[in-house]
């Protein structure tokens, strides 16, 4: 289980983490991973979006706000995973239900953030570029979630 948690933390780079949850080494590894993933995300967007000069100037500040908002939701999603790991060996029906409910709430919050920012992106970009942006975001998020889920054992 410790290996799975280490793997999960190393790969979960879209969310800030609480200091009391991780060792200094794990925090450093996550910070490095976060930078690498964010760089990859930004590079992918820059390469695939074909921004005009005007679009570029207004897109990147708004995009940073979007990623910050998604990170806030991601923090709460991470809390569920950490809580799961902490209770893995002593899971109760009540705790499993609580974790499931929290997880669904945070997934819904992530969708709401995405919907809010799609509306904002549509004010500065054509719909084709907004759709492409969301496709790229969804691909990156899916790849990260897949790697994380591979390291988390199924509930007994």
DSSP file (Angstrom, degrees, kcal/mol; ACC not computed):
  #  RESIDUE AA STRUCTURE BP1 BP2  ACC     N-H-->O    O-->H-N    N-H-->O    O-->H-N    TCO  KAPPA ALPHA  PHI   PSI    X-CA   Y-CA   Z-CA
    1    1 A X     >        0   0    0      0, 0.0     4,-2.5     0, 0.0     5,-0.2   0.000 360.0 360.0 360.0 -37.4    0.0    0.0    0.0
    2    2 A X  H  >  +     0   0    0      1,-0.2     4,-2.6     2,-0.2     5,-0.2   0.908 360.0  50.6 -62.1 -40.4    2.9    2.4    0.7
    3    3 A X  H  > S+     0   0    0      1,-0.2     4,-2.7     2,-0.2    -1,-0.2   0.919 109.9  50.4 -61.9 -42.9    4.3    1.8   -2.8
    4    4 A X  H  > S+     0   0    0      1,-0.2     4,-2.7     2,-0.2    -2,-0.2   0.906 111.6  47.6 -62.2 -41.9    0.8    2.5   -4.2
    5    5 A X  H  X S+     0   0    0     -4,-2.5     4,-2.8     2,-0.2     5,-0.2   0.904 111.2  50.5 -66.9 -40.5    0.6    5.8   -2.3
    6    6 A X  H  X S+     0   0    0     -4,-2.6     4,-2.3     2,-0.2    -2,-0.2   0.930 112.7  46.9 -61.8 -44.2    4.0    6.8   -3.3
    7    7 A X  H  X S+     0   0    0     -4,-2.7     4,-1.8     2,-0.2    -2,-0.2   0.931 112.6  49.9 -61.7 -46.1    3.2    6.2   -6.9
    8    8 A X  H  X S+     0   0    0     -4,-2.7     4,-2.1     1,-0.2    -2,-0.2   0.929 112.5  46.3 -59.8 -46.5   -0.1    8.0   -6.6
    9    9 A X  H  < S+     0   0    0     -4,-2.8    -1,-0.2     1,-0.2    -2,-0.2   0.874 110.3  53.4 -66.0 -36.8    1.6   11.1   -5.0
   10   10 A X  H  < S+     0   0    0     -4,-2.3    -1,-0.2    -5,-0.2    -2,-0.2   0.855 117.0  38.3 -65.5 -33.0    4.3   11.1   -7.5
   11   11 A X  H  < S+     0   0    0     -4,-1.8     2,-1.5    -5,-0.2    -2,-0.2   0.716  94.3  85.8 -92.5 -22.0    1.8   11.2  -10.4
   12   12 A X     <  +     0   0    0     -4,-2.1     3,-0.2    -5,-0.2    22,-0.1  -0.628  47.8 146.1 -84.6  92.1   -0.8   13.4   -8.9
   13   13 A X        +     0   0    0     -2,-1.5    -1,-0.2     1,-0.2    25,-0.1   0.450  48.5  77.5-109.6  -2.9    0.6   16.7   -9.9
   14   14 A X  S    S+     0   0    0     -3,-0.2     2,-0.4    60,-0.1    60,-0.2   0.475  89.5  62.7 -89.1   1.2   -2.4   18.8  -10.5
   15   15 A X  S    S-     0   0    0     -3,-0.2     2,-0.1    59,-0.2    57,-0.1  -0.968  78.0-122.8-130.3 141.1   -3.2   19.4   -6.8
   16   16 A X        -     0   0    0     -2,-0.4     2,-0.3    55,-0.3    62,-0.1  -0.489  34.8-142.3 -70.9 151.2   -1.4   21.2   -4.0
   17   17 A X        -     0   0    0     -2,-0.1     2,-0.3    10,-0.1    58,-0.1  -0.825  13.0-107.1-119.8 155.9   -0.8   18.9   -1.0
   18   18 A X    >>  -     0   0    0     -2,-0.3     3,-1.4     1,-0.1     4,-0.8  -0.613  21.8-135.3 -81.5 138.0   -0.9   19.4    2.7
   19   19 A X  G >4 S+     0   0    0     -2,-0.3     3,-0.6     1,-0.3    -1,-0.1   0.858 103.4  57.6 -61.8 -36.7    2.4   19.4    4.5
   20   20 A X  G 34 S+     0   0    0      1,-0.2    -1,-0.3    -3,-0.0     3,-0.0   0.640 102.3  57.3 -71.7 -11.3    1.3   17.2    7.3
   21   21 A X  G <4 S+     0   0    0     -3,-1.4     2,-0.3     1,-0.1    -1,-0.2   0.783 107.9  41.3 -87.2 -29.5    0.3   14.5    4.8
   22   22 A X  S << S-     0   0    0     -4,-0.8     2,-0.1    -3,-0.6    -1,-0.1  -0.839  77.4-114.2-126.2 154.4    3.7   14.0    3.1
   23   23 A X     >  -     0   0    0     -2,-0.3     4,-2.5     1,-0.1     5,-0.2  -0.335  40.9-105.1 -73.8 166.7    7.3   13.8    4.0
   24   24 A X  H  > S+     0   0    0      1,-0.2     4,-2.3     2,-0.2     5,-0.2   0.881 122.8  52.0 -62.2 -37.9    9.7   16.5    2.7
   25   25 A X  H  > S+     0   0    0      2,-0.2     4,-2.6     1,-0.2    -1,-0.2   0.920 110.1  47.6 -64.8 -44.3   11.0   14.2    0.1
   26   26 A X  H  > S+     0   0    0      2,-0.2     4,-2.4     1,-0.2    -2,-0.2   0.906 111.2  51.4 -64.1 -40.8    7.6   13.3   -1.2
   27   27 A X  H  X S+     0   0    0     -4,-2.5     4,-2.4     2,-0.2    -2,-0.2   0.914 110.8  48.2 -61.8 -42.3    6.6   17.0   -1.3
   28   28 A X  H  X S+     0   0    0     -4,-2.3     4,-2.4     2,-0.2    -2,-0.2   0.920 111.5  50.0 -63.2 -44.2    9.8   17.7   -3.3
   29   29 A X  H  X S+     0   0    0     -4,-2.6     4,-2.5     1,-0.2    -2,-0.2   0.887 111.9  48.0 -62.6 -39.0    9.0   14.9   -5.7
   30   30 A X  H  X S+     0   0    0     -4,-2.4     4,-3.2     2,-0.2    -1,-0.2   0.905 109.5  52.4 -69.0 -41.2    5.5   16.1   -6.2
   31   31 A X  H  X S+     0   0    0     -4,-2.4     4,-2.1     2,-0.2    -2,-0.2   0.919 112.2  46.0 -60.8 -42.7    6.6   19.7   -6.8
   32   32 A X  H  X S+     0   0    0     -4,-2.4     4,-2.3     2,-0.2    -2,-0.2   0.932 114.4  47.5 -65.0 -45.5    9.0   18.5   -9.4
   33   33 A X  H  X S+     0   0    0     -4,-2.5     4,-2.8     1,-0.2     5,-0.2   0.896 109.9  53.6 -62.0 -40.4    6.4   16.2  -11.0
   34   34 A X  H  X S+     0   0    0     -4,-3.2     4,-2.7     1,-0.2     5,-0.2   0.919 109.1  48.3 -61.1 -44.0    3.8   19.1  -10.9
   35   35 A X  H  X S+     0   0    0     -4,-2.1     4,-2.5    -5,-0.2    -1,-0.2   0.919 112.5  49.2 -61.9 -43.8    6.2   21.4  -12.8
   36   36 A X  H  X S+     0   0    0     -4,-2.3     4,-2.3     2,-0.2    -2,-0.2   0.925 113.9  44.4 -64.0 -45.0    6.9   18.7  -15.4
   37   37 A X  H  X S+     0   0    0     -4,-2.8     4,-3.0     2,-0.2    -2,-0.2   0.916 113.7  50.2 -67.5 -42.2    3.3   17.9  -16.0
   38   38 A X  H  X S+     0   0    0     -4,-2.7     4,-2.8    -5,-0.2     5,-0.2   0.897 110.7  50.2 -63.6 -38.7    2.3   21.6  -16.1
   39   39 A X  H  X S+     0   0    0     -4,-2.5     4,-2.8    -5,-0.2    -1,-0.2   0.923 112.2  47.3 -62.6 -43.4    5.1   22.2  -18.6
   40   40 A X  H  X S+     0   0    0     -4,-2.3     4,-2.6     2,-0.2    -2,-0.2   0.913 112.8  49.4 -63.7 -42.3    3.9   19.3  -20.7
   41   41 A X  H  X S+     0   0    0     -4,-3.0     4,-2.3     2,-0.2    -2,-0.2   0.937 113.9  45.2 -61.4 -47.9    0.3   20.6  -20.5
   42   42 A X  H  X S+     0   0    0     -4,-2.8     4,-2.9     2,-0.2    -2,-0.2   0.901 113.6  49.5 -64.4 -41.8    1.4   24.1  -21.5
   43   43 A X  H  X S+     0   0    0     -4,-2.8     4,-2.5     2,-0.2     5,-0.2   0.920 110.7  50.3 -63.5 -43.7    3.6   22.9  -24.3
   44   44 A X  H  X S+     0   0    0     -4,-2.6     4,-2.3    -5,-0.2    -2,-0.2   0.912 112.9  46.4 -61.2 -42.9    0.8   20.7  -25.6
   45   45 A X  H  X S+     0   0    0     -4,-2.3     4,-2.1     2,-0.2     5,-0.3   0.944 112.6  48.8 -64.9 -47.4   -1.6   23.6  -25.6
   46   46 A X  H  X S+     0   0    0     -4,-2.9     4,-0.7     1,-0.2     5,-0.3   0.898 116.1  44.2 -59.9 -40.3    0.8   26.0  -27.2
   47   47 A X  H  < S+     0   0    0     -4,-2.5    -1,-0.2    -5,-0.2    -2,-0.2   0.881 121.9  35.9 -71.9 -39.5    1.6   23.4  -29.9
   48   48 A X  H  < S+     0   0    0     -4,-2.3    -2,-0.2    -5,-0.2    -1,-0.2   0.591 108.6  60.9 -94.9 -12.1   -2.0   22.3  -30.6
   49   49 A X  H  < S-     0   0    0     -4,-2.1    -1,-0.2    -5,-0.2    -3,-0.1   0.763  77.1-151.8 -92.7 -24.4   -4.0   25.5  -30.2
   50   50 A X     <  -     0   0    0     -4,-0.7    -3,-0.1    -5,-0.3    -4,-0.1   0.949  24.5-163.9  52.1  55.9   -2.5   27.8  -32.9
   51   51 A X        -     0   0    0     -5,-0.3     2,-0.1     1,-0.1    -1,-0.1  -0.375  14.8-129.8 -69.0 144.5   -3.2   31.0  -31.0
   52   52 A X     >  -     0   0    0      1,-0.1     4,-2.7    -2,-0.1     5,-0.2  -0.452  35.2-101.7 -78.0 168.3   -3.2   34.3  -32.6
   53   53 A X  H  > S+     0   0    0      1,-0.2     4,-1.9     2,-0.2    -1,-0.1   0.921 124.7  47.9 -58.7 -44.5   -1.1   37.0  -30.9
   54   54 A X  H  > S+     0   0    0      1,-0.2     4,-1.3     2,-0.2    -1,-0.2   0.912 112.6  48.1 -64.4 -43.0   -4.3   38.6  -29.4
   55   55 A X  H  > S+     0   0    0      1,-0.2     4,-2.7     2,-0.2     3,-0.2   0.914 109.1  54.2 -63.4 -42.7   -5.7   35.2  -28.3
   56   56 A X  H  X S+     0   0    0     -4,-2.7     4,-1.6     1,-0.2    -1,-0.2   0.905 105.0  53.9 -58.8 -43.7   -2.4   34.3  -26.7
   57   57 A X  H  < S+     0   0    0     -4,-1.9     4,-0.5     1,-0.2    -1,-0.2   0.851 119.2  32.1 -63.2 -36.2   -2.3   37.5  -24.6
   58   58 A X  H  X S+     0   0    0     -4,-1.3     4,-1.0    -3,-0.2    -1,-0.2   0.723 114.4  60.4 -94.0 -22.5   -5.7   36.9  -23.1
   59   59 A X  H  X S+     0   0    0     -4,-2.7     4,-3.1    -5,-0.2     5,-0.2   0.964  97.1  53.9 -70.2 -52.6   -5.7   33.1  -23.0
   60   60 A X  H  X S+     0   0    0     -4,-1.6     4,-2.3     1,-0.2     5,-0.2   0.862 107.8  48.0 -61.3 -42.0   -2.8   32.4  -20.7
   61   61 A X  H  > S+     0   0    0     -4,-0.5     4,-1.5     2,-0.2    -1,-0.2   0.924 116.5  44.9 -62.5 -40.2   -3.8   34.5  -17.7
   62   62 A X  H  X S+     0   0    0     -4,-1.0     4,-2.2     1,-0.2    -2,-0.2   0.901 111.1  53.6 -68.1 -39.7   -7.3   33.0  -17.9
   63   63 A X  H  X S+     0   0    0     -4,-3.1     4,-2.8     1,-0.2    -2,-0.2   0.896 105.4  53.6 -62.5 -40.2   -5.9   29.5  -18.3
   64   64 A X  H  X S+     0   0    0     -4,-2.3     4,-2.2    -5,-0.2    -1,-0.2   0.894 108.8  49.6 -61.6 -39.3   -3.8   29.9  -15.2
   65   65 A X  H  X S+     0   0    0     -4,-1.5     4,-2.4     2,-0.2    -1,-0.2   0.904 110.3  51.1 -64.2 -40.6   -6.9   30.9  -13.2
   66   66 A X  H  X S+     0   0    0     -4,-2.2     4,-2.6     2,-0.2    -2,-0.2   0.938 110.3  47.9 -61.0 -47.9   -8.7   27.8  -14.6
   67   67 A X  H  X S+     0   0    0     -4,-2.8     4,-2.2     1,-0.2    -1,-0.2   0.880 110.7  52.4 -64.4 -36.4   -5.8   25.5  -13.6
   68   68 A X  H  X S+     0   0    0     -4,-2.2     4,-1.9     2,-0.2    -1,-0.2   0.925 110.4  47.9 -62.4 -43.7   -5.8   27.1  -10.1
   69   69 A X  H  X S+     0   0    0     -4,-2.4     4,-1.6     1,-0.2    -2,-0.2   0.903 112.4  48.6 -63.9 -41.1   -9.5   26.5   -9.7
   70   70 A X  H  X S+     0   0    0     -4,-2.6     4,-2.7     1,-0.2    -1,-0.2   0.860 108.3  55.3 -67.1 -34.1   -9.1   22.9  -10.9
   71   71 A X  H  X S+     0   0    0     -4,-2.2     4,-2.1     2,-0.2   -55,-0.3   0.880 103.1  55.5 -65.5 -37.3   -6.2   22.5   -8.4
   72   72 A X  H  X S+     0   0    0     -4,-1.9     4,-1.2     2,-0.2    -1,-0.2   0.919 111.8  42.6 -61.7 -42.7   -8.5   23.6   -5.6
   73   73 A X  H  X S+     0   0    0     -4,-1.6     4,-2.0     1,-0.2     3,-0.3   0.910 111.1  56.8 -67.3 -41.5  -11.0   20.8   -6.5
   74   74 A X  H  X S+     0   0    0     -4,-2.7     4,-2.6     1,-0.2    -2,-0.2   0.827  99.5  59.7 -59.8 -32.6   -8.1   18.4   -7.0
   75   75 A X  H  X S+     0   0    0     -4,-2.1     4,-2.1     2,-0.2    -1,-0.2   0.928 107.0  45.6 -60.6 -45.1   -6.9   19.0   -3.5
   76   76 A X  H  X S+     0   0    0     -4,-1.2     4,-1.3    -3,-0.3    -2,-0.2   0.863 111.5  52.5 -68.1 -35.3  -10.2   17.8   -2.1
   77   77 A X  H  X S+     0   0    0     -4,-2.0     4,-1.6     1,-0.2     3,-0.2   0.908 108.9  50.5 -64.9 -40.3  -10.1   14.8   -4.5
   78   78 A X  H  X S+     0   0    0     -4,-2.6     4,-2.8     1,-0.2     5,-0.3   0.886 102.5  60.5 -63.9 -38.6   -6.7   14.0   -3.2
   79   79 A X  H  X S+     0   0    0     -4,-2.1     4,-2.6     1,-0.2    -1,-0.2   0.883 103.3  51.9 -55.7 -38.4   -8.0   14.3    0.4
   80   80 A X  H  X S+     0   0    0     -4,-1.3     4,-2.6    -3,-0.2    -1,-0.2   0.922 110.0  48.1 -64.6 -43.7  -10.4   11.4   -0.4
   81   81 A X  H  X S+     0   0    0     -4,-1.6     4,-2.6     2,-0.2    -2,-0.2   0.916 113.3  47.1 -64.3 -43.3   -7.6    9.3   -1.8
   82   82 A X  H  X S+     0   0    0     -4,-2.8     4,-2.5     2,-0.2    -2,-0.2   0.915 112.1  50.3 -64.3 -42.8   -5.4    9.9    1.3
   83   83 A X  H  X S+     0   0    0     -4,-2.6     4,-1.3    -5,-0.3    -2,-0.2   0.901 110.3  51.1 -61.4 -41.1   -8.4    9.2    3.6
   84   84 A X  H  X S+     0   0    0     -4,-2.6     4,-0.5     1,-0.2     3,-0.5   0.934 110.4  48.4 -59.9 -47.4   -9.0    6.0    1.7
   85   85 A X  H >< S+     0   0    0     -4,-2.6     3,-0.8     1,-0.2     4,-0.4   0.897 109.6  52.5 -61.4 -40.3   -5.3    5.0    2.1
   86   86 A X  H 3< S+     0   0    0     -4,-2.5    -1,-0.2     1,-0.2    -2,-0.2   0.763 119.7  34.5 -67.5 -24.7   -5.5    5.8    5.8
   87   87 A X  H >< S+     0   0    0     -4,-1.3     3,-0.9    -3,-0.5    -1,-0.2   0.262  84.2 109.6-111.8  10.2   -8.5    3.6    6.3
   88   88 A X  G X< S+     0   0    0     -3,-0.8     3,-0.7    -4,-0.5    68,-0.2   0.897  84.8  40.4 -56.3 -45.3   -7.7    0.9    3.8
   89   89 A X  G 3  S+     0   0    0     -4,-0.4    -1,-0.3     1,-0.2    -2,-0.1   0.603 125.5  36.8 -81.2 -11.0   -7.0   -1.8    6.4
   90   90 A X  G <  S+     0   0    0     -3,-0.9    -1,-0.2     2,-0.1    -2,-0.2  -0.067  80.7 160.4-130.2  33.8   -9.9   -0.8    8.6
   91   91 A X    <   -     0   0    0     -3,-0.7     2,-0.3    -4,-0.1    -3,-0.1  -0.327  17.1-168.6 -64.9 134.4  -12.6    0.2    6.1
   92   92 A X     >  -     0   0    0      1,-0.1     4,-2.5    -2,-0.1     5,-0.2  -0.758  35.9-110.1-114.4 166.1  -16.1    0.2    7.3
   93   93 A X  H  > S+     0   0    0     -2,-0.3     4,-2.2     1,-0.2     5,-0.2   0.900 120.1  51.0 -59.9 -41.0  -19.4    0.5    5.4
   94   94 A X  H  > S+     0   0    0      2,-0.2     4,-2.4     1,-0.2    -1,-0.2   0.926 111.3  46.1 -64.7 -44.7  -19.9    4.0    6.8
   95   95 A X  H  > S+     0   0    0      2,-0.2     4,-2.7     1,-0.2     5,-0.2   0.901 111.4  52.4 -66.5 -40.2  -16.4    5.2    5.8
   96   96 A X  H  X S+     0   0    0     -4,-2.5     4,-2.3     1,-0.2    -1,-0.2   0.912 110.8  47.9 -61.4 -42.2  -16.8    3.6    2.3
   97   97 A X  H  X S+     0   0    0     -4,-2.2     4,-2.6     2,-0.2    -2,-0.2   0.909 111.5  50.0 -64.6 -42.2  -20.0    5.4    1.8
   98   98 A X  H  X S+     0   0    0     -4,-2.4     4,-2.7     2,-0.2     5,-0.2   0.929 111.7  48.2 -61.6 -45.8  -18.6    8.7    3.0
   99   99 A X  H  X S+     0   0    0     -4,-2.7     4,-2.5     1,-0.2    -2,-0.2   0.908 112.3  48.9 -62.3 -42.7  -15.6    8.4    0.7
  100  100 A X  H  X S+     0   0    0     -4,-2.3     4,-2.2    -5,-0.2    -1,-0.2   0.931 112.3  47.9 -62.7 -46.2  -17.8    7.5   -2.3
  101  101 A X  H  X S+     0   0    0     -4,-2.6     4,-2.2     1,-0.2    -2,-0.2   0.928 113.4  47.4 -62.0 -45.4  -20.1   10.5   -1.6
  102  102 A X  H  X S+     0   0    0     -4,-2.7     4,-2.3     1,-0.2     5,-0.2   0.914 110.2  53.3 -62.2 -42.3  -17.2   12.9   -1.2
  103  103 A X  H  X S+     0   0    0     -4,-2.5     4,-2.0    -5,-0.2    -1,-0.2   0.916 110.2  46.6 -59.9 -44.0  -15.6   11.6   -4.4
  104  104 A X  H  X S+     0   0    0     -4,-2.2     4,-2.2     1,-0.2    -1,-0.2   0.880 109.9  53.8 -67.1 -38.2  -18.8   12.2   -6.4
  105  105 A X  H  X S+     0   0    0     -4,-2.2     4,-2.2     1,-0.2    -1,-0.2   0.922 110.5  46.7 -60.3 -44.1  -19.2   15.7   -5.0
  106  106 A X  H  X S+     0   0    0     -4,-2.3     4,-2.2     2,-0.2    -2,-0.2   0.840 109.1  53.7 -72.3 -32.3  -15.7   16.6   -6.0
  107  107 A X  H  X S+     0   0    0     -4,-2.0     4,-1.9    -5,-0.2    -1,-0.2   0.921 110.2  48.6 -63.0 -42.4  -16.2   15.2   -9.5
  108  108 A X  H  X S+     0   0    0     -4,-2.2     4,-2.2     1,-0.2    -2,-0.2   0.899 109.5  52.2 -63.6 -40.5  -19.3   17.3   -9.8
  109  109 A X  H  X S+     0   0    0     -4,-2.2     4,-2.4     1,-0.2    -1,-0.2   0.891 106.9  53.2 -62.8 -39.3  -17.3   20.4   -8.6
  110  110 A X  H  X S+     0   0    0     -4,-2.2     4,-2.4     1,-0.2    -1,-0.2   0.903 109.0  49.2 -62.5 -40.8  -14.7   19.7  -11.2
  111  111 A X  H  X S+     0   0    0     -4,-1.9     4,-2.7     2,-0.2    -2,-0.2   0.901 109.9  51.7 -64.6 -40.7  -17.3   19.7  -14.0
  112  112 A X  H  X S+     0   0    0     -4,-2.2     4,-2.5     2,-0.2    -2,-0.2   0.907 109.8  48.8 -63.7 -41.4  -18.8   22.9  -12.6
  113  113 A X  H  X S+     0   0    0     -4,-2.4     4,-2.5     2,-0.2     5,-0.2   0.941 112.2  49.2 -61.8 -46.1  -15.4   24.6  -12.7
  114  114 A X  H  X S+     0   0    0     -4,-2.4     4,-2.2     1,-0.2    -2,-0.2   0.913 111.5  49.0 -60.6 -43.3  -14.9   23.3  -16.3
  115  115 A X  H  X S+     0   0    0     -4,-2.7     4,-1.8     2,-0.2    -1,-0.2   0.910 110.5  51.2 -63.0 -42.4  -18.3   24.6  -17.3
  116  116 A X  H  X S+     0   0    0     -4,-2.5     4,-1.5     1,-0.2    -2,-0.2   0.930 113.9  43.3 -59.7 -46.5  -17.6   28.0  -15.8
  117  117 A X  H  X S+     0   0    0     -4,-2.5     4,-3.3     2,-0.2     5,-0.2   0.791 105.8  60.8 -76.5 -26.7  -14.3   28.4  -17.6
  118  118 A X  H  X S+     0   0    0     -4,-2.2     4,-2.2    -5,-0.2    -1,-0.2   0.927 105.4  50.6 -60.1 -42.2  -15.7   27.1  -20.9
  119  119 A X  H  X S+     0   0    0     -4,-1.8     4,-0.6     1,-0.2    -2,-0.2   0.909 113.3  44.8 -59.7 -42.4  -18.0   30.1  -20.7
  120  120 A X  H >< S+     0   0    0     -4,-1.5     3,-0.9     1,-0.2     4,-0.5   0.896 111.4  51.7 -70.3 -40.5  -15.1   32.4  -20.1
  121  121 A X  H >X S+     0   0    0     -4,-3.3     4,-2.1     1,-0.2     3,-1.3   0.852 102.2  61.5 -64.4 -33.3  -12.9   30.8  -22.8
  122  122 A X  H 3< S+     0   0    0     -4,-2.2    -1,-0.2     1,-0.3    -2,-0.2   0.734  95.9  61.5 -65.8 -21.0  -15.8   31.3  -25.3
  123  123 A X  T << S+     0   0    0     -3,-0.9    -1,-0.3    -4,-0.6    -2,-0.2   0.710 118.5  25.9 -75.1 -19.8  -15.5   35.0  -24.7
  124  124 A X  T <4 S+     0   0    0     -3,-1.3     2,-0.3    -4,-0.5    -2,-0.2   0.558 122.2  45.2-120.0 -13.2  -12.0   35.1  -26.0
  125  125 A X  S  < S-     0   0    0     -4,-2.1    -1,-0.1    -5,-0.1     2,-0.1  -0.933  83.4-102.7-131.9 153.0  -11.7   32.1  -28.3
  126  126 A X    >>  -     0   0    0     -2,-0.3     4,-2.1     1,-0.1     3,-0.8  -0.386  40.9-108.3 -68.1 156.0  -13.8   30.6  -31.1
  127  127 A X  H 3> S+     0   0    0      1,-0.3     4,-2.9     2,-0.2     5,-0.2   0.833 117.7  59.9 -56.2 -35.4  -15.7   27.5  -30.2
  128  128 A X  H 3> S+     0   0    0      1,-0.2     4,-1.9     2,-0.2    -1,-0.3   0.894 108.7  43.8 -62.7 -37.9  -13.4   25.2  -32.2
  129  129 A X  H <> S+     0   0    0     -3,-0.8     4,-2.6     2,-0.2    -1,-0.2   0.857 112.5  51.8 -75.3 -34.8  -10.5   26.3  -30.1
  130  130 A X  H  X S+     0   0    0     -4,-2.1     4,-2.4     2,-0.2    -2,-0.2   0.927 110.9  48.5 -65.7 -42.8  -12.4   26.0  -26.9
  131  131 A X  H  X S+     0   0    0     -4,-2.9     4,-2.3     2,-0.2    -2,-0.2   0.912 112.0  48.9 -62.5 -42.1  -13.4   22.5  -27.8
  132  132 A X  H  X S+     0   0    0     -4,-1.9     4,-2.5    -5,-0.2    -2,-0.2   0.910 109.3  53.4 -63.1 -42.3   -9.8   21.6  -28.7
  133  133 A X  H  X S+     0   0    0     -4,-2.6     4,-2.7     1,-0.2    -2,-0.2   0.935 110.3  46.2 -56.7 -48.3   -8.7   23.0  -25.4
  134  134 A X  H  X S+     0   0    0     -4,-2.4     4,-3.0     1,-0.2    -1,-0.2   0.871 110.1  54.3 -66.5 -36.4  -11.1   20.9  -23.5
  135  135 A X  H  X S+     0   0    0     -4,-2.3     4,-2.3     2,-0.2    -1,-0.2   0.937 110.8  45.6 -60.5 -45.4  -10.1   17.8  -25.5
  136  136 A X  H  X S+     0   0    0     -4,-2.5     4,-2.5     2,-0.2    -2,-0.2   0.931 113.9  49.0 -64.1 -45.3   -6.5   18.4  -24.6
  137  137 A X  H  X S+     0   0    0     -4,-2.7     4,-2.9     1,-0.2     5,-0.2   0.929 111.2  49.9 -58.7 -46.4   -7.3   19.0  -21.0
  138  138 A X  H  X S+     0   0    0     -4,-3.0     4,-2.6     1,-0.2    -1,-0.2   0.888 110.5  50.0 -62.5 -39.4   -9.5   15.8  -20.9
  139  139 A X  H  X S+     0   0    0     -4,-2.3     4,-2.2     2,-0.2    -1,-0.2   0.933 113.1  45.7 -64.5 -45.1   -6.7   13.7  -22.4
  140  140 A X  H  X S+     0   0    0     -4,-2.5     4,-2.1     1,-0.2    -2,-0.2   0.934 115.0  47.1 -63.7 -45.4   -4.1   15.0  -19.9
  141  141 A X  H  X S+     0   0    0     -4,-2.9     4,-2.8     1,-0.2    -2,-0.2   0.898 111.2  51.7 -63.4 -40.5   -6.5   14.5  -17.0
  142  142 A X  H  X S+     0   0    0     -4,-2.6     4,-2.4    -5,-0.2    -1,-0.2   0.901 109.2  50.2 -63.8 -41.0   -7.4   11.0  -18.2
  143  143 A X  H  X S+     0   0    0     -4,-2.2     4,-2.0     2,-0.2    -1,-0.2   0.910 112.9  46.3 -64.4 -41.6   -3.8   10.0  -18.5
  144  144 A X  H  X S+     0   0    0     -4,-2.1     4,-2.4     2,-0.2    -2,-0.2   0.933 113.0  49.1 -65.8 -46.0   -3.0   11.2  -15.0
  145  145 A X  H  X S+     0   0    0     -4,-2.8     4,-3.0     1,-0.2    -2,-0.2   0.885 109.6  52.9 -62.1 -38.1   -6.1    9.5  -13.5
  146  146 A X  H  X S+     0   0    0     -4,-2.4     4,-1.7     2,-0.2    -1,-0.2   0.938 110.1  47.0 -63.1 -46.2   -5.2    6.3  -15.2
  147  147 A X  H  X S+     0   0    0     -4,-2.0     4,-0.7     1,-0.2    -2,-0.2   0.910 114.8  47.1 -62.0 -41.8   -1.7    6.3  -13.8
  148  148 A X  H >< S+     0   0    0     -4,-2.4     3,-1.4     1,-0.2     4,-0.4   0.941 110.0  52.0 -65.0 -46.7   -3.0    7.1  -10.3
  149  149 A X  H >< S+     0   0    0     -4,-3.0     3,-1.0     1,-0.3    -1,-0.2   0.804 100.6  62.9 -63.8 -28.4   -5.7    4.4  -10.4
  150  150 A X  H 3< S+     0   0    0     -4,-1.7    -1,-0.3     1,-0.2    -2,-0.2   0.788 105.8  46.9 -64.2 -26.2   -3.2    1.8  -11.4
  151  151 A X  T << S+     0   0    0     -3,-1.4     2,-0.6    -4,-0.7    -1,-0.2   0.415  96.2  82.7 -96.9   1.8   -1.5    2.4   -8.0
  152  152 A X  S <  S-     0   0    0     -3,-1.0     3,-0.1    -4,-0.4    -1,-0.0  -0.926  76.4-133.2-110.6 119.3   -4.6    2.3   -5.9
  153  153 A X        -     0   0    0     -2,-0.6     3,-0.1     1,-0.1    -2,-0.1  -0.330  29.2-100.8 -68.6 150.0   -5.9   -1.1   -4.8
  154  154 A X        -     0   0    0      1,-0.1     2,-0.1     2,-0.1    -1,-0.1  -0.355  46.0 -94.1 -66.2 150.5   -9.6   -1.9   -5.2
  155  155 A X              0   0    0      1,-0.1    -1,-0.1    -3,-0.1   -67,-0.0  -0.428 360.0 360.0 -67.5 137.1  -11.7   -1.7   -2.0
  156  156 A X              0   0    0    -68,-0.2    -1,-0.1    -2,-0.1    -2,-0.1   0.463 360.0 360.0 -74.8 360.0  -12.1   -5.0   -0.2
